[in-house]
Amino acid sequence: MPAAPLSSETSWKIPVAFWLAALCWGTSFLWIKIGLENWNPVALVAFRLFVASLFFGLVLYFNRKPWKLFAPGAWILPIVAFLNPYVPFLLISWAEQTIDSGMASVLNGTVPLFTMLVAPLFLADERPTWRTFWGAVIGFAGILVLFGVPSTQMAGSLPGQLAVVLACFCYGLSTVLLRRFGPHNPPLVQAALINMLALAFIGIHAGATGALSLPPATMNALAVLWLGALGSFSAYSLAMYVMVRRGATYVSLTNFAYPLLGMVLGILFLGEAFHWRVLGGGILILGGIGLVQLQKIRKLRVCTRT
């Protein structure tokens, strides 16, 4: 089935929604770090998904748009929910115990790189090009520059960096699988179902490990509310609003905005040190993404003008 045509709407709401989504995602790394001060990663992710599921449930209840739980292609939703958000949320939360929030945010900018590499394996309209090749080379050079940058809190940060990169691979793979095999439900319905399935996964995980606990401090509770209501529900809802009007390529440009924001917030509020290698690696990663995305942005502009 061909993709739905993009809207020609030029409302000011679209760029506002774009930057609000980038803001919500960019601040998430700071709040993960705050939540981890007194909470383990499993409990943090569990309550984050619980809060987001409450909001998605309210949307489904009041929206009342028709959708099918067992629509063709619904079999892929548990796989996608496992790959995104269950595994990445756990990996990133675990990683931020040993790496700075700014480092995590910069590494998270590699999601489009993995999407570029995986997409040609499943999507006929995403064939590899020389731009894709050199963009990936430049981007992964940025990852290599980042590896070995010490954390301001403790040694042994390389496993944490690798965990974030693996999380980004899961993000990229899940996006491609959802586009290739996913059911044709409304975007917010799809997001709600995936989030609730991920909540079931983390619930089973928490029950099996006994890792679930209530927040011992007000800041931890605030961190979970922020991550669930803004970092998950609001950011995804805003991104869906933008995507149906400007396409997935336009939404992916949020990856250019929040790595820098996450690094600045970590320095200002958590006392994280500034490393030139983090800035240099981030520039290489975003440069590699930009090399590929520029051509797609031009094509998008042509499509929206015709």
Backbone hydrogen bonds, N-H to C=O, Kabsch-Sander energy under -0.5 kcal/mol:
donor,donor_aa,acceptor,acceptor_aa,energy
7,S,244,V,-0.7
14,I,11,S,-1.2
16,V,12,W,-1.5
17,A,13,K,-2.7
18,F,14,I,-2.3
19,W,15,P,-2.4
20,L,16,V,-2.1
21,A,17,A,-2.3
22,A,18,F,-2.0
23,L,19,W,-2.2
24,C,20,L,-2.5
25,W,21,A,-2.4
26,G,22,A,-2.7
27,T,23,L,-1.8
28,S,24,C,-0.7
28,S,25,W,-0.7
29,F,25,W,-0.6
31,W,27,T,-1.7
32,I,28,S,-2.3
33,K,29,F,-1.8
34,I,30,L,-1.9
35,G,31,W,-2.7
36,L,32,I,-1.9
37,E,34,I,-1.4
38,N,35,G,-0.9
39,W,35,G,-0.7
44,L,40,N,-2.2
45,V,41,P,-2.4
46,A,42,V,-2.5
47,F,43,A,-2.4
48,R,44,L,-1.8
49,L,45,V,-2.6
50,F,46,A,-1.9
51,V,47,F,-2.3
52,A,48,R,-2.1
53,S,49,L,-2.4
54,L,50,F,-1.9
55,F,51,V,-1.7
56,F,52,A,-2.6
57,G,53,S,-2.8
58,L,54,L,-2.0
59,V,55,F,-2.0
60,L,56,F,-2.5
61,Y,57,G,-2.2
62,F,58,L,-2.5
63,N,59,V,-2.6
64,R,60,L,-1.5
71,A,68,K,-1.0
74,A,71,A,-2.4
76,I,73,G,-1.7
77,L,74,A,-1.3
79,I,75,W,-0.5
80,V,76,I,-2.6
81,A,77,L,-3.0
82,F,78,P,-1.8
83,L,79,I,-2.1
84,N,80,V,-2.6
86,Y,81,A,-2.0
87,V,82,F,-2.2
89,F,85,P,-2.6
90,L,86,Y,-1.7
91,L,87,V,-2.8
92,I,88,P,-3.0
93,S,89,F,-2.2
94,W,90,L,-2.7
95,A,91,L,-2.7
96,E,92,I,-2.1
97,Q,94,W,-1.4
98,T,95,A,-2.3
99,I,95,A,-1.4
104,A,100,D,-2.0
105,S,101,S,-2.2
106,V,102,G,-2.1
107,L,103,M,-2.5
108,N,104,A,-1.7
109,G,106,V,-1.4
110,T,107,L,-2.0
111,V,108,N,-1.4
113,L,110,T,-0.7
114,F,110,T,-1.7
115,T,111,V,-2.1
116,M,112,P,-2.5
117,L,113,L,-1.7
118,V,114,F,-2.3
119,A,115,T,-2.6
121,L,118,V,-1.7
122,F,118,V,-0.6
122,F,119,A,-1.6
123,L,119,A,-3.1
124,A,122,F,-0.5
126,E,123,L,-1.5
133,F,129,T,-2.3
134,W,130,W,-2.7
135,G,131,R,-2.5
136,A,132,T,-2.4
137,V,133,F,-2.2
138,I,134,W,-2.5
139,G,135,G,-2.5
140,F,136,A,-2.7
141,A,137,V,-1.6
142,G,138,I,-1.5
143,I,139,G,-1.4
144,L,140,F,-2.0
145,V,141,A,-1.9
146,L,142,G,-1.8
147,F,143,I,-2.0
149,V,146,L,-2.1
151,S,154,M,-0.6
161,Q,157,S,-2.2
162,L,158,L,-2.5
163,A,159,P,-2.1
164,V,160,G,-1.8
165,V,161,Q,-2.0
166,L,162,L,-2.4
167,A,163,A,-2.1
168,C,164,V,-2.2
169,F,165,V,-2.0
170,C,166,L,-2.0
171,Y,167,A,-2.2
172,G,168,C,-2.5
173,L,169,F,-2.7
174,S,170,C,-2.5
175,T,171,Y,-1.9
176,V,172,G,-1.8
177,L,173,L,-2.5
178,L,174,S,-2.4
179,R,175,T,-1.9
180,R,176,V,-2.3
181,F,177,L,-2.9
182,G,177,L,-0.5
182,G,178,L,-1.8
185,N,183,P,-1.1
190,Q,186,P,-2.4
191,A,187,P,-2.5
192,A,188,L,-2.4
193,L,189,V,-2.5
194,I,190,Q,-2.3
195,N,191,A,-2.4
196,M,192,A,-2.4
197,L,193,L,-2.2
198,A,194,I,-2.2
199,L,195,N,-2.0
200,A,196,M,-1.8
201,F,197,L,-2.1
202,I,198,A,-2.5
203,G,199,L,-2.1
204,I,200,A,-2.2
205,H,201,F,-2.4
206,A,202,I,-3.0
207,G,203,G,-2.4
208,A,204,I,-2.3
209,T,205,H,-1.8
210,G,206,A,-1.8
211,A,206,A,-1.0
212,L,206,A,-0.5
221,A,217,A,-1.6
222,L,218,T,-2.5
223,A,219,M,-2.2
224,V,220,N,-2.0
225,L,221,A,-2.3
226,W,222,L,-2.6
227,L,223,A,-2.7
228,G,224,V,-2.9
229,A,225,L,-2.7
230,L,225,L,-0.5
230,L,226,W,-2.2
231,G,226,W,-2.3
232,S,227,L,-0.8
233,F,228,G,-2.4
234,S,229,A,-1.9
235,A,230,L,-2.1
236,Y,232,S,-1.9
237,S,233,F,-2.4
238,L,234,S,-2.8
239,A,235,A,-2.3
240,M,236,Y,-2.3
241,Y,237,S,-2.0
242,V,238,L,-2.2
243,M,239,A,-2.7
244,V,240,M,-2.0
245,R,242,V,-0.9
246,R,242,V,-2.6
247,G,242,V,-0.5
247,G,243,M,-2.3
251,V,247,G,-1.6
252,S,248,A,-2.3
253,L,249,T,-0.6
253,L,250,Y,-1.1
254,T,251,V,-2.1
255,N,252,S,-2.0
256,F,253,L,-1.9
257,A,253,L,-0.5
257,A,254,T,-1.0
258,Y,254,T,-2.1
261,L,257,A,-1.3
262,G,258,Y,-2.9
263,M,259,P,-2.0
264,V,260,L,-2.4
265,L,261,L,-2.6
266,G,262,G,-1.9
267,I,263,M,-1.8
268,L,264,V,-2.5
269,F,265,L,-2.8
270,L,265,L,-0.6
270,L,266,G,-1.3
271,G,267,I,-0.6
272,E,266,G,-2.1
278,V,275,H,-0.5
279,L,275,H,-1.7
280,G,276,W,-3.1
281,G,277,R,-2.9
282,G,278,V,-2.4
283,I,279,L,-2.3
284,L,280,G,-2.1
285,I,281,G,-2.4
286,L,282,G,-2.6
287,G,283,I,-2.4
288,G,284,L,-2.4
289,I,285,I,-2.0
290,G,286,L,-2.8
291,L,287,G,-2.1
292,V,288,G,-1.0
292,V,289,I,-0.5
293,Q,289,I,-2.8
294,L,290,G,-2.4
296,K,292,V,-1.0
297,I,293,Q,-2.8
298,R,294,L,-2.1
299,K,295,Q,-1.9
300,L,296,K,-2.4
301,R,297,I,-2.4
302,V,298,R,-2.0
303,C,299,K,-2.3
304,T,300,L,-2.2
305,R,301,R,-1.2
306,T,302,V,-1.4
